[in-house]
């Protein structure tokens, strides 16, 4: 249906690995397609969950037969965060029986907070995100992406609005409540709606705490839950070699703009509106984040902002490239201000891009490349953009 771009497919690992990704990004489908002969353990099945939760050593006992096979199969453990105790057994089996495991989950929070065994470098790490432009091919529709998000099941749904509502309810019920990640579920649910309003913005814990009626430390812990469950990520500020006063507060980006639209109670987003512009910026962040993971480039990603408010959305690497996202069909001089101010402070920058809704690419007299969003995506995934 969709040919996923994950390096897990293009460069299959030769040893054990973790695959992390938000709920419903297609982790299970990807693993079943990539490793059809794997031995599968699904901890969403209540009987398997109860068995291994009660006695993780069952795994070692059950795999004794595989030791007699000339080429043992890869063992996939889906939703590994549900039974952290299995990781000690897995560690032992990797070390002493040379098994290879694929460990899949949507949150490492329970593992880290419980000081679970994360295998100490014995497993590679992969990530899976929602759909990116390259994976959709001719079906890529920016308007649909910005309104309904990147999750495959919702993208294909005949009733995407209803599907997003169910997704958010399941997240609260199965990811937050069932795993006991927060004590006050109504307060966290209210926090989600307030946090969604801050997508693509700098976060002020005190302001959000006041809006939610909880303490600032509680709000901070709620944001940690969002990040740990892969629902959101923080984008740091670029702070090296400052020549003027700059902002250092990170910005928040949700992993799926459809979820943001639902939580923030937005109506249909149309080009020309401020909210369409914010969603467009989220999409550019999404494409860049997925690209650096799937290509295993892992370049640094940050933003740059002066105390006066002049800003550039994305800085790549150590100020090698700068990208500004503007959902405008007619780029003006005001849209270019941030990239020009950036050049004054950082002459070393290689290339500056402005990604927009204009139809044709062009270059300004001072070297800023104006890119239509489709061409931006094409050049990014062909690895022609950042070189």
JODA-V766098 format. One line per field, one symbol per residue. ss: DSSP state (~ for helix, > for strand, _ for the rest). A space follows every 50 residues. Layout:
BEGIN
ss: ???
END
This chain:
BEGIN
ss: ______~~~~______>>>>>_____~~~~~~~~____>>>>___~~~~~ ~~~~___~~~~~__~~~~______>>>>_~~~___~~~~~~~~~~~~___ >>>>>___~~~~~_____~~~__>>>>>____~~~~~~~__~~~~~~~__ _~~~~____~~~~~~~~~~~~~~~~~~_______~~~~~~~~~~~~____ _>__~~~~~~~~___~~~~~~~~~~~~~___>>>>_>________>____ >>>>__~~~~~~~__________~~~~~~~~~~~~~~~~~~~~~______ >>>>>>____>>>>>>____>>>>>________~~~~~~~~~~~~_____ >>>>>>_____>>____>>>>>~~~~~~~~~______
END
